[in-house]
């Protein structure tokens, strides 16, 4: 108890000191690129930017969204590669928010710089997502913005006894063709998560996919795995994206589908979702992931990029926005965030998916090589 209280005081003191020091006349345009759904862009543009600019009135935050899924992170990487290849002394992108795969790509291409040794909030992180992404050591180069989880949403009006495992789901879709929907692998990460969960369920080498080593021999059973997924897809509805799945669920066009927990609860709070719809994580589990802050190698304003990361990572902002406003799981320890939250707010996040469910069924995405191979295999054996 004493430890988290002291750490909260440290972060609060740093934020207060920053306010006192910010009387510099220099004007700064802090340009950031954000992968993810529109709610990610809205988070920074309409919530974080105005608050950050109050603390640092000489700074104007410019937010550019690049879209959901790995494609959104890939677009950021491509832009950073253009900056690198231009030969410019300073790059136009100061900060980026990417998926785990994006962080790995950026690190492998030498596009980002280490910075977390200078980040006091890094000491509040309690999970290893700040050290390892898809089996790659990213320690020093990333700070999680939040943690998220996928789950299966279902409408109890039509689904009285929901399937609690992938095996049960296979039987369920045959009895209810077209009533389960997901978005494949190209239109948002909830579909990718469902596919990865399918591979985890079917593979003889799931432990290798998660922990390594990377070796093609551990993919020997994939042709059959994806053939069975292609057969499964004959009984499902393909949706247009993460939001498309939620929309079809709300309209009753489908009765079940994979969703991001944060999007689900946000839609619920905004009245865009039937309040009776529930969620669960099927056995043996589905992946979740953090979104990561990265600072480009030659950012013009790395100092202010660091300040913004520190700002978003503080217990107060994590509580106010990450948990209460956007229904994400915090990037830092729950015990640091809890003092800033009403009890009912914290409990609402675990209404259906309990902490023990996350521990038992919340999986990481696989190593980078396997992750990319899964996407390729889906296109090769399922979509064609």
VOBA-1610 file (N, C-alpha, C; in pm, whole numbers, padded with zeros to 5 digits, always signed):
BEGIN
Unk+00083-00120+00000Unk+00000+00000+00000Unk+00087+00126+00000Unk+00193+00124+00085Unk+00281+00240+00095Unk+00353+00265-00038Unk+00392+00153-00105Unk+00469+00167-00229Unk+00391+00241-00337Unk+00265+00199-00360Unk+00189+00265-00467Unk+00160+00409-00431Unk+00140+00437-00301Unk+00111+00575-00260Unk+00230+00667-00289Unk+00351+00614-00258Unk+00472+00693-00284Unk+00489+00717-00433Unk+00464+00612-00515Unk+00479+00628-00659Unk+00379+00726-00717Unk+00257+00724-00665Unk+00156+00821-00710Unk+00201+00962-00678Unk+00260+00982-00559Unk+00308+01114-00520Unk+00420+01160-00613Unk+00508+01066-00651Unk+00618+01100-00741Unk+00567+01149-00875Unk+00474+01071-00934Unk+00421+01108-01066Unk+00344+01239-01058Unk+00266+01258-00949Unk+00190+01382-00931Unk+00284+01500-00918Unk+00395+01482-00844Unk+00493+01589-00826Unk+00555+01628-00959Unk+00590+01527-01040Unk+00650+01555-01170Unk+00556+01635-01258Unk+00427+01597-01257Unk+00329+01670-01337Unk+00315+01813-01289Unk+00316+01833-01156Unk+00304+01967-01100Unk+00426+02051-01135Unk+00544+01990-01126Unk+00666+02060-01160Unk+00666+02103-01306Unk+00614+02015-01392Unk+00607+02047-01535Unk+00523+02170-01560Unk+00410+02182-01487Unk+00323+02298-01504Unk+00397+02424-01466Unk+00475+02415-01353Unk+00544+02533-01304Unk+00654+02577-01401Unk+00714+02483-01470Unk+00825+02515-01559Unk+00781+02559-01698Unk+00657+02536-01734Unk+00615+02560-01871Unk+00577+02706-01896Unk+00677+02792-01896Unk+00654+02932-01935Unk+00743+02967-02053Unk+00785+02863-02126Unk+00871+02886-02242Unk+00792+02948-02357Unk+00851+03047-02424Unk+00780+03111-02536Unk+00784+03029-02664Unk+00872+02929-02673Unk+00887+02850-02795Unk+00760+02773-02826Unk+00714+02786-02952Unk+00595+02713-02995Unk+00636+02578-03054Unk+00566+02474-03013Unk+00598+02339-03057Unk+00475+02273-03117Unk+00493+02216-03236Unk+00388+02132-03294Unk+00430+01988-03275Unk+00356+01918-03192Unk+00386+01779-03162Unk+00299+01691-03252Unk+00362+01630-03350Unk+00288+01552-03450Unk+00294+01405-03414Unk+00178+01342-03398Unk+00174+01200-03364Unk+00086+01123-03460Unk+00124+00999-03487Unk+00046+00911-03572Unk-00008+00799-03485Unk-00134+00762-03509Unk-00204+00667-03422Unk-00267+00557-03506Unk-00227+00432-03481Unk-00293+00318-03542Unk-00411+00278-03454Unk-00509+00212-03512Unk-00625+00168-03435Unk-00754+00223-03491Unk-00865+00186-03425Unk-00995+00234-03468Unk-01012+00382-03441Unk-01123+00439-03487Unk-01146+00582-03473Unk-01148+00626-03328Unk-01189+00536-03238Unk-01191+00576-03096Unk-01051+00606-03045Unk-00948+00546-03104Unk-00811+00576-03067Unk-00774+00718-03106Unk-00811+00757-03228Unk-00784+00892-03275Unk-00862+00993-03191Unk-00988+00963-03165Unk-01071+01053-03084Unk-01013+01070-02944Unk-00959+00963-02888Unk-00900+00967-02754Unk-00793+01075-02747Unk-00704+01076-02844Unk-00595+01174-02841Unk-00640+01312-02887Unk-00722+01318-02990Unk-00758+01447-03048Unk-00852+01528-02959Unk-00948+01460-02896Unk-01052+01532-02822Unk-01039+01521-02670Unk-00960+01427-02622Unk-00947+01410-02477Unk-00806+01449-02430Unk-00705+01381-02481Unk-00569+01402-02432Unk-00509+01534-02480Unk-00522+01564-02610Unk-00460+01686-02661Unk-00504+01812-02586Unk-00635+01835-02565Unk-00675+01955-02491Unk-00619+01961-02349Unk-00618+01848-02278Unk-00565+01848-02142Unk-00414+01870-02141Unk-00345+01805-02232Unk-00200+01820-02240Unk-00161+01963-02275Unk-00237+02025-02365Unk-00208+02163-02406Unk-00235+02263-02295Unk-00321+02228-02199Unk-00340+02314-02082Unk-00215+02312-01994Unk-00153+02195-01982Unk-00032+02181-01902Unk+00087+02245-01973Unk+00091+02228-02105Unk+00199+02283-02187Unk+00137+02375-02293Unk+00105+02498-02258Unk+00034+02588-02351Unk+00114+02628-02474Unk+00245+02601-02473Unk+00326+02631-02591Unk+00324+02518-02694Unk+00249+02410-02663Unk+00247+02292-02751Unk+00110+02277-02818Unk+00113+02244-02946Unk-00007+02208-03020Unk+00010+02065-03068Unk-00082+01978-03025Unk-00074+01837-03062Unk-00153+01813-03191Unk-00089+01754-03288Unk-00154+01720-03416Unk-00164+01569-03427Unk-00285+01518-03443Unk-00310+01374-03442Unk-00350+01326-03582Unk-00281+01222-03630Unk-00312+01163-03760Unk-00342+01015-03739Unk-00461+00971-03776Unk-00498+00831-03764Unk-00464+00754-03890Unk-00424+00628-03874Unk-00386+00547-03990Unk-00471+00423-04008Unk-00570+00400-03920Unk-00662+00289-03940Unk-00635+00170-03849Unk-00729+00075-03846Unk-00721-00039-03754Unk-00630-00150-03802Unk-00600-00241-03707Unk-00527-00363-03740Unk-00383-00339-03778Unk-00310-00446-03813Unk-00170-00433-03853Unk-00149-00337-03969Unk-00251-00321-04056Unk-00237-00229-04169Unk-00216-00086-04120Unk-00282-00050-04009Unk-00264+00084-03954Unk-00123+00104-03904Unk-00068+00004-03835Unk+00070+00013-03789Unk+00168+00010-03906Unk+00138-00071-04007Unk+00225-00079-04124Unk+00236+00057-04193Unk+00126+00131-04198Unk+00128+00262-04262Unk+00222+00357-04186Unk+00223+00347-04054Unk+00314+00429-03974Unk+00458+00392-04003Unk+00485+00262-04009Unk+00621+00216-04039Unk+00666+00265-04175Unk+00578+00258-04272Unk+00612+00306-04407Unk+00643+00454-04408Unk+00568+00532-04330Unk+00595+00676-04324Unk+00729+00703-04256Unk+00761+00627-04153Unk+00891+00643-04087Unk+01005+00604-04181Unk+00982+00503-04263Unk+01084+00463-04360Unk+01106+00574-04463Unk+00999+00640-04503Unk+01012+00754-04595Unk+01094+00865-04530Unk+01066+00892-04402Unk+01142+00994-04329Unk+01290+00956-04324Unk+01317+00829-04292Unk+01457+00783-04285Unk+01527+00797-04419Unk+01460+00753-04524Unk+01522+00751-04657Unk+01537+00891-04716Unk+01467+00989-04660Unk+01477+01126-04711Unk+01610+01191-04675Unk+01675+01136-04573Unk+01803+01192-04531Unk+01790+01315-04444Unk+01669+01350-04404Unk+01649+01469-04322Unk+01714+01452-04184Unk+01763+01561-04130Unk+01825+01558-03998Unk+01721+01532-03889Unk+01603+01593-03905Unk+01494+01573-03809Unk+01369+01527-03884Unk+01299+01430-03825Unk+01179+01376-03888Unk+01055+01451-03843Unk+00951+01445-03923Unk+00828+01520-03896Unk+00735+01450-03797Unk+00761+01326-03763Unk+00677+01251-03670Unk+00748+01244-03535Unk+00681+01293-03431Unk+00741+01298-03298Unk+00705+01179-03212Unk+00592+01118-03239Unk+00541+01014-03151Unk+00445+00926-03230Unk+00441+00798-03198Unk+00347+00708-03265Unk+00290+00609-03164Unk+00168+00566-03191Unk+00102+00461-03114Unk+00077+00346-03210Unk+00135+00231-03179Unk+00131+00117-03271Unk+00090-00010-03197Unk+00048-00110-03274Unk+00024-00242-03219Unk+00158-00308-03187Unk+00152-00421-03118Unk+00275-00494-03086Unk+00356-00524-03212Unk+00289-00569-03317Unk+00358-00602-03441Unk+00426-00478-03499Unk+00362-00362-03483Unk+00420-00237-03531Unk+00546-00202-03453Unk+00544-00224-03323Unk+00662-00197-03240Unk+00778-00286-03283Unk+00747-00412-03311Unk+00851-00506-03354Unk+00907-00464-03489Unk+00819-00432-03584Unk+00866-00386-03715Unk+00956-00263-03702Unk+00912-00167-03622Unk+00986-00042-03607Unk+01123-00066-03545Unk+01128-00155-03447Unk+01256-00185-03383Unk+01349-00257-03478Unk+01296-00355-03551Unk+01378-00432-03643Unk+01435-00346-03756Unk+01361-00241-03793Unk+01406-00152-03901Unk+01489-00035-03849Unk+01512-00030-03719Unk+01592+00079-03662Unk+01526+00215-03671Unk+01393+00218-03657Unk+01318+00342-03678Unk+01282+00415-03549Unk+01306+00352-03434Unk+01266+00412-03306Unk+01384+00416-03210Unk+01372+00501-03108Unk+01479+00519-03011Unk+01438+00467-02874Unk+01534+00426-02791Unk+01502+00389-02653Unk+01472+00515-02572Unk+01379+00505-02478Unk+01345+00624-02400Unk+01294+00594-02259Unk+01256+00471-02230Unk+01184+00447-02106Unk+01270+00458-01981Unk+01403+00463-01995Unk+01487+00489-01878Unk+01460+00627-01821Unk+01405+00715-01902Unk+01376+00852-01859Unk+01228+00870-01823Unk+01153+00760-01821Unk+01009+00765-01798Unk+00979+00714-01657Unk+00936+00805-01569Unk+00911+00763-01431Unk+00794+00666-01422Unk+00692+00680-01510Unk+00575+00591-01506Unk+00611+00447-01541Unk+00727+00428-01603Unk+00770+00291-01636Unk+00780+00206-01510Unk+00805+00270-01395Unk+00817+00197-01269Unk+00681+00151-01216Unk+00574+00199-01276Unk+00440+00161-01232Unk+00385+00042-01310Unk+00457+00000-01414Unk+00412-00113-01497Unk+00435-00244-01423Unk+00333-00329-01424Unk+00344-00456-01350Unk+00339-00579-01442Unk+00312-00558-01571Unk+00309-00670-01664Unk+00432-00664-01754Unk+00467-00776-01817Unk+00589-00781-01897Unk+00570-00731-02039Unk+00454-00673-02069Unk+00428-00622-02204Unk+00519-00504-02239Unk+00580-00441-02139Unk+00674-00332-02167Unk+00813-00385-02200Unk+00831-00517-02187Unk+00961-00577-02214Unk+00961-00668-02336Unk+00849-00737-02360Unk+00842-00835-02468Unk+00718-00811-02552Unk+00734-00809-02683Unk+00621-00798-02777Unk+00635-00908-02880Unk+00538-00998-02884Unk+00539-01109-02980Unk+00671-01186-02973Unk+00721-01205-02853Unk+00843-01281-02833Unk+00971-01204-02856Unk+00961-01075-02892Unk+01079-00992-02921Unk+01107-00900-02802Unk+01233-00887-02766Unk+01274-00798-02658Unk+01262-00653-02704Unk+01166-00580-02646Unk+01146-00439-02680Unk+01171-00350-02560Unk+01234-00405-02458Unk+01258-00332-02334Unk+01336-00204-02361Unk+01281-00093-02314Unk+01344+00037-02333Unk+01284+00118-02446Unk+01219+00050-02541Unk+01169+00116-02662Unk+01019+00142-02660Unk+00945+00081-02568Unk+00800+00094-02569Unk+00747+00119-02428Unk+00635+00187-02423Unk+00555+00199-02301Unk+00412+00167-02340Unk+00348+00069-02275Unk+00208+00042-02309Unk+00120+00164-02283Unk+00027+00187-02373Unk-00072+00291-02351Unk-00188+00236-02269Unk-00226+00111-02299Unk-00329+00039-02226Unk-00318-00109-02263Unk-00394-00192-02197Unk-00407-00332-02234Unk-00551-00358-02275Unk-00568-00440-02376Unk-00702-00470-02424Unk-00719-00621-02434Unk-00843-00662-02450Unk-00873-00805-02457Unk-00989-00827-02553Unk-00983-00935-02627Unk-01096-00974-02710Unk-01180-01078-02637Unk-01306-01084-02675Unk-01400-01179-02616Unk-01509-01206-02719Unk-01592-01304-02692Unk-01708-01332-02776Unk-01830-01266-02714Unk-01892-01176-02789Unk-02017-01113-02745Unk-02133-01197-02795Unk-02237-01207-02714Unk-02354-01285-02755Unk-02481-01220-02702Unk-02589-01243-02774Unk-02719-01187-02735Unk-02799-01296-02664Unk-02818-01284-02533Unk-02888-01389-02458Unk-03035-01404-02497Unk-03087-01307-02573Unk-03224-01320-02623Unk-03234-01439-02717Unk-03128-01461-02793Unk-03127-01570-02890Unk-03036-01686-02847Unk-02936-01655-02766Unk-02838-01756-02725Unk-02854-01780-02575Unk-02936-01876-02541Unk-02966-01901-02401Unk-02848-01968-02329Unk-02782-02057-02398Unk-02670-02131-02338Unk-02549-02116-02431Unk-02473-02007-02418Unk-02366-01978-02515Unk-02256-02082-02511Unk-02197-02114-02625Unk-02083-02206-02627Unk-01966-02146-02550Unk-01906-02224-02466Unk-01801-02173-02378Unk-01662-02216-02423Unk-01654-02274-02541Unk-01524-02314-02597Unk-01533-02308-02748Unk-01417-02309-02814Unk-01414-02315-02960Unk-01483-02442-03009Unk-01460-02551-02940Unk-01521-02678-02982Unk-01673-02669-02980Unk-01728-02611-02874Unk-01873-02596-02865Unk-01924-02497-02970Unk-01842-02395-03002Unk-01882-02297-03102Unk-01896-02360-03241Unk-01805-02452-03273Unk-01812-02521-03403Unk-01946-02592-03419Unk-01990-02658-03314Unk-02119-02726-03320Unk-02233-02626-03323Unk-02218-02516-03254Unk-02325-02415-03247Unk-02351-02351-03383Unk-02245-02317-03457Unk-02265-02249-03585Unk-02335-02339-03686Unk-02315-02470-03676Unk-02382-02561-03768Unk-02532-02563-03744Unk-02570-02543-03619Unk-02712-02539-03585Unk-02774-02402-03609Unk-02688-02298-03617Unk-02738-02160-03634Unk-02656-02091-03743Unk-02663-02139-03868Unk-02582-02082-03975Unk-02607-01933-03995Unk-02499-01860-04013Unk-02507-01716-04039Unk-02524-01630-03917Unk-02537-01689-03799Unk-02563-01611-03678Unk-02438-01583-03596Unk-02326-01639-03637Unk-02197-01600-03581Unk-02125-01518-03687Unk-02069-01404-03649Unk-02000-01320-03746Unk-01866-01272-03696Unk-01769-01263-03788Unk-01641-01200-03755Unk-01582-01140-03882Unk-01475-01063-03867Unk-01428-00978-03975Unk-01300-01027-04041Unk-01275-01159-04038Unk-01157-01210-04108Unk-01029-01154-04049Unk-00931-01124-04137Unk-00802-01074-04087Unk-00765-00936-04142Unk-00846-00878-04229Unk-00807-00754-04297Unk-00884-00632-04251Unk-00979-00649-04165Unk-01067-00537-04130Unk-01076-00516-03979Unk-00964-00534-03910Unk-00964-00513-03766Unk-00915-00633-03690Unk-00857-00606-03573Unk-00785-00710-03500Unk-00873-00806-03422Unk-01001-00778-03406Unk-01086-00876-03336Unk-01097-01004-03418Unk-01102-00990-03551Unk-01104-01107-03638Unk-00973-01182-03634Unk-00863-01108-03634Unk-00731-01172-03624Unk-00722-01250-03493Unk-00769-01189-03386Unk-00765-01255-03255Unk-00844-01386-03258Unk-00961-01384-03321Unk-01041-01506-03329Unk-00966-01615-03406Unk-00901-01576-03516Unk-00827-01674-03596Unk-00709-01730-03517Unk-00637-01642-03447Unk-00523-01688-03366Unk-00571-01782-03256Unk-00684-01747-03193Unk-00740-01835-03092Unk-00775-01972-03148Unk-00824-01973-03272Unk-00855-02100-03340Unk-00728-02184-03355Unk-00618-02120-03399Unk-00491-02192-03416Unk-00441-02243-03281Unk-00451-02161-03178Unk-00410-02207-03044Unk-00488-02332-03003Unk-00616-02333-03034Unk-00701-02446-02997Unk-00661-02573-03072Unk-00633-02558-03200Unk-00609-02675-03285Unk-00463-02724-03288Unk-00369-02635-03266Unk-00229-02670-03287Unk-00175-02767-03180Unk-00086-02852-03224Unk-00015-02941-03131Unk+00101-02867-03063Unk+00133-02748-03114Unk+00252-02677-03069Unk+00221-02536-03019Unk+00109-02520-02953Unk+00069-02387-02908Unk+00176-02323-02820Unk+00239-02401-02735Unk+00342-02345-02646Unk+00459-02288-02727Unk+00492-02352-02837Unk+00599-02302-02924Unk+00557-02172-02992Unk+00430-02164-03031Unk+00380-02042-03096Unk+00391-01922-03002Unk+00371-01948-02873Unk+00372-01841-02774Unk+00511-01808-02723Unk+00597-01908-02711Unk+00725-01887-02644Unk+00847-01912-02733Unk+00825-01972-02851Unk+00936-02000-02938Unk+00998-02136-02910Unk+01097-02173-02989Unk+01156-02091-03093Unk+01071-02088-03220Unk+01103-01995-03308Unk+01033-01989-03435Unk+01094-02092-03530Unk+01011-02182-03576Unk+01056-02286-03669Unk+00934-02333-03748Unk+00948-02337-03878Unk+00839-02376-03966Unk+00787-02517-03937Unk+00869-02599-03875Unk+00825-02736-03849Unk+00707-02738-03751Unk+00693-02632-03672Unk+00581-02626-03578Unk+00451-02580-03644Unk+00458-02561-03777Unk+00339-02526-03854Unk+00292-02643-03940Unk+00345-02761-03914Unk+00317-02877-03999Unk+00170-02915-04001Unk+00097-02884-03893Unk-00045-02921-03888Unk-00137-02808-03935Unk-00079-02699-03984Unk-00160-02583-04023Unk-00251-02608-04143Unk-00208-02680-04247Unk-00301-02701-04360Unk-00435-02758-04315Unk-00432-02855-04225Unk-00556-02913-04175Unk-00631-02814-04085Unk-00557-02742-04003Unk-00620-02643-03913Unk-00696-02539-03993Unk-00634-02487-04098Unk-00700-02381-04176Unk-00805-02438-04270Unk-00792-02564-04310Unk-00898-02627-04388Unk-01025-02638-04303Unk-01008-02669-04177Unk-01123-02679-04087Unk-01181-02541-04059Unk-01096-02439-04055Unk-01147-02302-04037Unk-01225-02257-04162Unk-01176-02295-04278Unk-01249-02263-04401Unk-01386-02329-04401Unk-01394-02452-04353Unk-01523-02520-04342Unk-01612-02448-04241Unk-01554-02406-04129Unk-01628-02330-04027Unk-01687-02203-04088Unk-01609-02135-04172Unk-01653-02008-04231Unk-01776-02022-04320Unk-01804-02143-04366Unk-01923-02164-04448Unk-02051-02137-04369Unk-02040-02142-04237Unk-02158-02126-04151Unk-02163-01990-04084Unk-02069-01899-04117Unk-02063-01770-04048Unk-02090-01655-04144Unk-02111-01539-04086Unk-02127-01414-04162Unk-01999-01333-04148Unk-01942-01288-04259Unk-01823-01205-04254Unk-01866-01059-04240Unk-01814-00993-04139Unk-01852-00853-04111Unk-01750-00757-04170Unk-01782-00629-04167Unk-01698-00528-04231Unk-01585-00477-04143Unk-01582-00515-04017Unk-01477-00466-03928Unk-01516-00482-03783Unk-01430-00432-03693Unk-01460-00439-03550Unk-01596-00374-03520Unk-01614-00253-03573Unk-01740-00182-03552Unk-01855-00252-03623Unk-01825-00311-03740Unk-01929-00380-03815Unk-01985-00499-03740Unk-01899-00571-03669Unk-01945-00683-03587Unk-02039-00636-03478Unk-01999-00530-03408Unk-02083-00474-03302Unk-02216-00426-03357Unk-02212-00361-03472Unk-02334-00307-03532Unk-02431-00418-03569Unk-02380-00526-03627Unk-02467-00637-03666Unk-02522-00710-03543Unk-02442-00717-03437Unk-02491-00774-03312Unk-02606-00691-03256Unk-02587-00560-03257Unk-02689-00471-03202Unk-02819-00479-03279Unk-02810-00497-03411Unk-02931-00504-03495Unk-02993-00644-03497Unk-02926-00740-03435Unk-02978-00876-03432Unk-02953-00954-03559Unk-02868-00901-03649Unk-02839-00971-03774Unk-02748-01091-03748Unk-02661-01078-03649Unk-02586-01193-03598Unk-02612-01200-03448Unk-02587-01315-03390Unk-02616-01336-03248Unk-02489-01347-03164Unk-02377-01376-03231Unk-02249-01390-03162Unk-02137-01338-03251Unk-02027-01291-03187Unk-01911-01249-03264Unk-01801-01198-03174Unk-01674-01205-03221Unk-01562-01156-03141Unk-01557-01003-03141Unk-01529-00946-03025Unk-01524-00801-03010Unk-01408-00765-02918Unk-01366-00639-02927Unk-01275-00584-02827Unk-01359-00539-02708Unk-01317-00578-02589Unk-01395-00548-02469Unk-01416-00399-02452Unk-01313-00319-02480Unk-01325-00174-02461Unk-01429-00114-02555Unk-01426-00154-02683Unk-01526-00104-02778Unk-01666-00146-02738Unk-01677-00268-02693Unk-01807-00321-02652Unk-01867-00237-02540Unk-01790-00212-02435Unk-01843-00136-02322Unk-01863+00012-02355Unk-01779+00065-02444Unk-01798+00204-02486Unk-01929+00219-02562Unk-01956+00130-02655Unk-02083+00133-02728Unk-02200+00114-02632Unk-02181+00029-02534Unk-02287+00005-02436Unk-02318+00134-02359Unk-02213+00201-02313Unk-02232+00324-02236Unk-02295+00434-02321Unk-02262+00438-02449Unk-02313+00542-02538Unk-02454+00512-02589Unk-02510+00400-02549Unk-02644+00364-02593Unk-02651+00311-02733Unk-02538+00270-02788Unk-02534+00217-02924Unk-02545+00065-02927Unk-02557+00004-02809Unk-02555-00141-02798Unk-02670-00186-02710Unk-02735-00293-02749Unk-02838-00354-02665Unk-02777-00386-02529Unk-02828-00328-02420Unk-02766-00348-02288Unk-02772-00491-02237Unk-02849-00576-02303Unk-02860-00715-02259Unk-02750-00805-02315Unk-02676-00756-02414Unk-02571-00838-02475Unk-02458-00859-02375Unk-02405-00981-02370Unk-02301-01018-02274Unk-02174-01062-02348Unk-02067-01086-02272Unk-01941-01132-02331Unk-01883-01246-02250Unk-01800-01327-02316Unk-01724-01434-02250Unk-01599-01462-02333Unk-01499-01522-02270Unk-01380-01567-02342Unk-01387-01719-02352Unk-01396-01773-02474Unk-01408-01919-02488Unk-01276-01990-02459Unk-01285-02110-02405Unk-01167-02194-02386Unk-01117-02242-02522Unk-00988-02255-02543Unk-00881-02237-02444Unk-00831-02094-02432Unk-00896-01998-02500Unk-00859-01859-02482Unk-00847-01782-02612Unk-00846-01649-02600Unk-00827-01559-02713Unk-00723-01453-02676Unk-00653-01401-02776Unk-00549-01302-02745Unk-00605-01164-02712Unk-00527-01092-02636Unk-00543-00949-02617Unk-00407-00887-02644Unk-00398-00755-02636Unk-00269-00692-02662Unk-00269-00549-02610Unk-00150-00496-02585Unk-00140-00354-02556Unk-00125-00275-02685Unk-00149-00147-02678Unk-00100-00055-02780Unk+00022+00012-02720Unk+00123+00037-02803Unk+00250+00087-02752Unk+00282+00228-02802Unk+00336+00310-02712Unk+00398+00436-02751Unk+00539+00407-02799Unk+00576+00466-02914Unk+00714+00462-02960Unk+00754+00603-03004Unk+00883+00633-02989Unk+00935+00763-03031Unk+01030+00740-03149Unk+01001+00801-03265Unk+01088+00783-03382Unk+01232+00823-03354Unk+01324+00760-03424Unk+01467+00776-03402Unk+01511+00922-03409Unk+01460+00997-03507Unk+01503+01136-03524Unk+01386+01233-03512Unk+01301+01209-03413Unk+01187+01298-03389Unk+01236+01440-03361Unk+01161+01538-03409Unk+01196+01679-03385Unk+01183+01715-03238Unk+01081+01659-03174Unk+01049+01699-03037Unk+01039+01577-02944Unk+01147+01502-02928Unk+01139+01383-02843Unk+01113+01416-02696Unk+01157+01535-02653Unk+01134+01574-02514Unk+00986+01589-02484Unk+00913+01651-02575Unk+00769+01667-02553Unk+00693+01538-02580Unk+00746+01455-02668Unk+00685+01322-02686Unk+00693+01245-02554Unk+00808+01253-02487Unk+00825+01186-02358Unk+00728+01243-02254Unk+00710+01375-02256Unk+00617+01438-02161Unk+00474+01391-02185Unk+00435+01376-02312Unk+00299+01329-02339Unk+00280+01185-02294Unk+00381+01100-02317Unk+00372+00961-02271Unk+00361+00958-02119Unk+00442+01038-02051Unk+00435+01045-01905Unk+00297+01090-01859Unk+00242+01187-01929Unk+00111+01242-01896Unk+00002+01135-01905Unk+00000+01063-02018Unk-00103+00960-02038Unk-00084+00843-01943Unk+00040+00817-01902Unk+00070+00702-01816Unk+00049+00730-01668Unk+00018+00853-01631Unk+00000+00887-01490Unk-00125+00820-01435Unk-00128+00786-01306Unk-00245+00720-01247Unk-00375+00797-01269Unk-00371+00928-01257Unk-00493+01007-01272Unk-00551+00997-01413Unk-00465+01010-01515Unk-00513+01003-01654Unk-00551+00861-01689Unk-00475+00763-01643Unk-00512+00624-01667Unk-00650+00594-01610Unk-00677+00646-01490Unk-00808+00623-01428Unk-00919+00696-01502Unk-00896+00824-01529Unk-01000+00909-01587Unk-01037+00868-01729Unk-00936+00836-01810Unk-00961+00810-01951Unk-00946+00662-01988Unk-00834+00601-01955Unk-00810+00465-01998Unk-00918+00371-01945Unk-00950+00383-01815Unk-01048+00293-01755Unk-01189+00351-01764Unk-01209+00470-01707Unk-01346+00522-01693Unk-01406+00568-01825Unk-01326+00635-01907Unk-01381+00692-02030Unk-01384+00593-02146Unk-01276+00510-02158Unk-01264+00424-02276Unk-01270+00274-02246Unk-01282+00238-02119Unk-01302+00097-02081Unk-01187+00006-02122Unk-01065+00061-02129Unk-00948-00023-02150Unk-00896-00069-02014Unk-00814-00172-02014Unk-00744-00211-01893Unk-00619-00124-01882Unk-00584-00078-01762Unk-00475+00019-01748Unk-00339-00038-01786Unk-00250+00052-01830Unk-00113+00013-01866Unk-00029-00010-01742Unk-00068+00054-01632Unk+00005+00042-01507Unk-00075-00044-01410Unk-00017-00074-01294Unk-00084-00161-01199Unk-00218-00109-01152Unk-00316-00200-01138Unk-00449-00161-01092Unk-00444-00087-00959Unk-00351-00125-00873Unk-00345-00063-00740Unk-00305+00084-00746Unk-00236+00125-00854Unk-00203+00266-00870Unk-00323+00346-00922Unk-00408+00279-00997Unk-00522+00345-01061Unk-00645+00347-00970Unk-00662+00243-00892Unk-00782+00226-00810Unk-00816+00346-00721Unk-00717+00414-00658Unk-00753+00527-00572Unk-00822+00641-00645Unk-00811+00645-00776Unk-00870+00754-00855Unk-01004+00712-00917Unk-01052+00593-00885Unk-01175+00541-00946Unk-01281+00512-00841Unk-01406+00530-00881Unk-01516+00482-00799Unk-01518+00330-00808Unk-01557+00266-00701Unk-01557+00121-00695Unk-01641+00060-00806Unk-01757+00122-00835Unk-01846+00065-00935Unk-01787+00075-01077Unk-01703+00176-01100Unk-01639+00189-01231Unk-01540+00076-01254Unk-01457+00049-01154Unk-01359-00058-01166Unk-01428-00193-01180Unk-01534-00214-01103Unk-01604-00342-01108Unk-01678-00363-01240Unk-01724-00254-01302Unk-01799-00267-01428Unk-01713-00327-01538Unk-01584-00300-01532Unk-01494-00352-01634Unk-01481-00504-01625Unk-01510-00560-01507Unk-01500-00703-01486Unk-01638-00766-01465Unk-01739-00705-01522Unk-01876-00753-01503Unk-01894-00897-01552Unk-01854-00923-01675Unk-01869-01057-01734Unk-01737-01133-01736Unk-01633-01066-01780Unk-01501-01127-01786Unk-01427-01089-01658Unk-01414-01185-01569Unk-01351-01160-01440Unk-01198-01162-01454Unk-01132-01113-01349Unk-00986-01113-01351Unk-00933-01256-01365Unk-00999-01352-01300Unk-00953-01490-01313Unk-00971-01543-01455Unk-01073-01491-01527Unk-01092-01529-01668Unk-00976-01477-01753Unk-00935-01353-01724Unk-00824-01293-01799Unk-00696-01370-01776Unk-00674-01411-01651Unk-00554-01487-01618Unk-00556-01623-01687Unk-00672-01687-01690Unk-00683-01823-01744Unk-00694-01825-01896Unk-00773-01733-01952Unk-00805-01740-02095Unk-00750-01623-02179Unk-00700-01519-02114Unk-00642-01407-02190Unk-00503-01444-02238Unk-00485-01458-02367Unk-00358-01503-02424Unk-00286-01387-02493Unk-00152-01393-02500Unk-00080-01299-02586Unk-00089-01345-02731Unk-00060-01255-02823Unk-00046-01296-02962Unk+00086-01375-02976Unk+00099-01456-03080Unk+00219-01540-03095Unk+00342-01462-03135Unk+00455-01530-03140Unk+00578-01469-03188Unk+00556-01408-03326Unk+00635-01307-03356Unk+00617-01231-03481Unk+00612-01321-03603Unk+00706-01416-03612Unk+00710-01504-03728Unk+00583-01584-03744Unk+00535-01641-03635Unk+00411-01718-03640Unk+00292-01628-03667Unk+00292-01508-03609Unk+00183-01412-03631Unk+00169-01383-03780Unk+00280-01348-03842Unk+00276-01316-03985Unk+00242-01438-04069Unk+00289-01554-04027Unk+00257-01677-04100Unk+00109-01712-04089Unk+00049-01684-03975Unk-00095-01709-03958Unk-00176-01623-04055Unk-00138-01496-04067Unk-00209-01408-04160Unk-00194-01457-04303Unk-00072-01497-04337Unk-00046-01548-04473Unk-00122-01678-04498Unk-00124-01766-04397Unk-00193-01894-04412Unk-00343-01875-04431Unk-00399-01778-04359Unk-00543-01751-04373Unk-00574-01708-04515Unk-00491-01618-04568Unk-00514-01573-04707Unk-00496-01688-04806Unk-00402-01775-04780Unk-00370-01883-04872Unk-00474-01995-04868Unk-00517-02033-04749Unk-00597-02153-04735Unk-00744-02129-04700Unk-00776-02008-04654Unk-00915-01981-04613Unk-00985-01887-04710Unk-00918-01778-04747Unk-00985-01679-04832Unk-00994-01725-04977Unk-00903-01808-05022Unk-00903-01852-05163Unk-00990-01978-05179
//
